[in-house]
Amino acid sequence: MGAVPSTRRPFPRARTAVIPLARRRSPLRDVSRLAPSGRSLAVGFILVALAAAAYLTARETSMFAIRRVEIRGATPANGAAVRRALAPLRGSSLLALGGDAVARRVEALPFVVSATYDRAFPHTLRVTIREERPVAVLRRGPDSFLVSTRGRVIRVLAPRALLALPRIWVPRSADVSIGVTLGGDPGDAVAALAPLSRLHFPVHVLSAAAVQGQLTIQLRNGLELRLGDGRDLLLKLALAKEIVPTIPPASGTYLDVSVPERPVAGGRDPQVGG
């Protein structure tokens, strides 16, 4: 007999597959793509250097030299004084200008409270000032001085100038200098007058005085207003504003509001008691 052929089928060969793995990118490589090239850096440095050189050139030359000074917030006479104070800055560069250089010169003027400035290129310096507000005339014998609400002596006045302002009298021996701020009794007298314009006080004030811290105001209608010390000054003046119109004017009459809870009117025709 012949051999019987086998019915078995040969097993298929296993195929081997290789899956390529994704290659990780280095973070440094990604960052390096964003970094500027050496050429870009060189160009950038050159531009910065040119800008710095141009700034220094403009700062040291007359390209932006101060040729014009504009003054805002001042009267014509005071504006002229500000220009004179800033005259040494003319010709200097706006770029080299420091804020202290302007403020120091302008705020030293006795009529100036504060000053700010702007550069208006190419050649203009613009200065805005806030002026002192006059409140009284300080009298020392025959001498007269204008005084601000802050107690600063602003300037010398001619005799009988500014008669509408109240008077504050000091002894002939008192040391009064332009630009100083009054202290002691004269300073207290100024403090008594300063709020009156804001309160729209109904009667004109002739004078104010302080003796050992005790304040009095003399009104044109003959009434003497006694305020006591400087505590609660605004309250005392506001109270006097309401009472004064109810008191008939008469020489020698007074209104004492030194204790606001108990105002007292006295003299020829007392009207208020407490």
RABEL-V879662 format. One record per residue. N is the residue number from 1. RES is the residue in one small letter. PHI is phi in whole degrees, -180 to 180 (* if undefined). OMEGA is omega as a letter, one per 40 degrees, with the letter a starting at -180 (NA if undefined). Layout:
n={N/N}
res={RES/RES}
phi={PHI/PHI}
omega={OMEGA/OMEGA}
This chain:
n={1/2/3/4/5/6/7/8/9/10/11/12/13/14/15/16/17/18/19/20/21/22/23/24/25/26/27/28/29/30/31/32/33/34/35/36/37/38/39/40/41/42/43/44/45/46/47/48/49/50/51/52/53/54/55/56/57/58/59/60/61/62/63/64/65/66/67/68/69/70/71/72/73/74/75/76/77/78/79/80/81/82/83/84/85/86/87/88/89/90/91/92/93/94/95/96/97/98/99/100/101/102/103/104/105/106/107/108/109/110/111/112/113/114/115/116/117/118/119/120/121/122/123/124/125/126/127/128/129/130/131/132/133/134/135/136/137/138/139/140/141/142/143/144/145/146/147/148/149/150/151/152/153/154/155/156/157/158/159/160/161/162/163/164/165/166/167/168/169/170/171/172/173/174/175/176/177/178/179/180/181/182/183/184/185/186/187/188/189/190/191/192/193/194/195/196/197/198/199/200/201/202/203/204/205/206/207/208/209/210/211/212/213/214/215/216/217/218/219/220/221/222/223/224/225/226/227/228/229/230/231/232/233/234/235/236/237/238/239/240/241/242/243/244/245/246/247/248/249/250/251/252/253/254/255/256/257/258/259/260/261/262/263/264/265/266/267/268/269/270/271/272/273/274}
res={m/g/a/v/p/s/t/r/r/p/f/p/r/a/r/t/a/v/i/p/l/a/r/r/r/s/p/l/r/d/v/s/r/l/a/p/s/g/r/s/l/a/v/g/f/i/l/v/a/l/a/a/a/a/y/l/t/a/r/e/t/s/m/f/a/i/r/r/v/e/i/r/g/a/t/p/a/n/g/a/a/v/r/r/a/l/a/p/l/r/g/s/s/l/l/a/l/g/g/d/a/v/a/r/r/v/e/a/l/p/f/v/v/s/a/t/y/d/r/a/f/p/h/t/l/r/v/t/i/r/e/e/r/p/v/a/v/l/r/r/g/p/d/s/f/l/v/s/t/r/g/r/v/i/r/v/l/a/p/r/a/l/l/a/l/p/r/i/w/v/p/r/s/a/d/v/s/i/g/v/t/l/g/g/d/p/g/d/a/v/a/a/l/a/p/l/s/r/l/h/f/p/v/h/v/l/s/a/a/a/v/q/g/q/l/t/i/q/l/r/n/g/l/e/l/r/l/g/d/g/r/d/l/l/l/k/l/a/l/a/k/e/i/v/p/t/i/p/p/a/s/g/t/y/l/d/v/s/v/p/e/r/p/v/a/g/g/r/d/p/q/v/g/g}
phi={*/-82/-71/-86/-64/-77/-93/-71/-99/-68/-65/-70/-72/-73/-97/-99/-113/-112/-96/-68/-83/-65/-87/-72/-88/-77/-58/-64/-68/-65/-65/-63/-68/-82/-68/-67/-74/-59/-66/-64/-63/-63/-64/-62/-63/-65/-65/-62/-64/-66/-64/-64/-65/-65/-64/-64/-65/-65/-69/-97/-110/-89/-59/-122/-69/-74/-119/-141/-121/-101/-115/-122/86/-126/-68/-55/-66/-70/-62/-64/-66/-65/-62/-65/-66/-95/-54/-63/-86/-62/94/-79/-80/-61/-70/-88/-74/-102/-60/-64/-62/-79/-61/-62/-74/-80/-73/-74/-70/-66/-95/-106/-85/-155/-146/-129/-143/-133/-96/-109/-63/-94/-138/-115/-105/-109/-119/-115/-120/-115/-87/-64/-103/-63/-133/-159/-110/-87/-110/-130/60/-82/-89/-129/-136/-86/-123/-93/-63/-89/82/-90/-79/-89/-165/-81/-117/-72/-56/64/-80/51/-66/-74/-86/-63/-105/-126/-102/-128/-62/-62/-81/-67/-90/-122/-129/-65/94/-81/-105/-67/-125/61/-62/-61/-65/-66/-64/-62/-60/-71/-86/-56/-80/-64/-67/-69/-83/55/-60/-78/-123/-66/-98/-88/-159/-139/-148/-138/-127/52/83/-94/-100/-137/-127/-99/-96/-65/-79/96/-79/-102/-101/-102/-107/72/-83/-82/-73/52/-62/-64/-63/-63/-69/-65/-66/-62/-58/-79/-88/-52/-64/-89/-102/-61/-64/-162/-64/93/-82/-136/-128/-104/-117/-62/-115/-56/-73/-136/-68/-133/-108/-143/109/-71/-142/-65/-116/-126/-138/-154}
omega={i/i/a/a/a/i/i/i/a/i/i/i/i/i/a/i/i/a/a/i/i/a/a/i/i/i/i/i/i/i/a/i/a/a/i/i/i/i/i/i/a/i/i/i/i/i/i/i/i/i/i/i/i/i/a/i/i/a/a/a/a/a/i/a/i/i/a/i/i/a/i/i/a/i/a/a/i/i/i/i/i/i/i/i/a/a/i/a/a/a/i/a/i/a/a/a/i/a/a/a/i/a/a/a/a/a/i/i/a/a/a/i/a/a/i/a/i/i/i/a/e/a/a/i/a/a/i/a/i/a/i/i/a/a/a/i/i/a/i/a/i/a/i/i/i/a/a/i/i/i/a/i/a/a/i/i/i/i/i/i/i/a/a/a/i/i/i/a/i/i/i/a/a/i/a/i/i/i/i/i/a/i/i/a/i/i/i/i/i/a/i/a/a/a/a/a/i/i/a/a/a/a/a/a/i/a/i/a/i/i/a/i/i/a/i/i/i/a/a/a/i/a/i/a/a/a/a/i/a/i/i/a/a/i/a/a/i/i/i/i/a/a/a/a/a/a/i/a/i/i/i/i/i/i/a/i/a/i/a/a/a/i/a/i/a/a/a/a/a/a/a/i/a/NA}
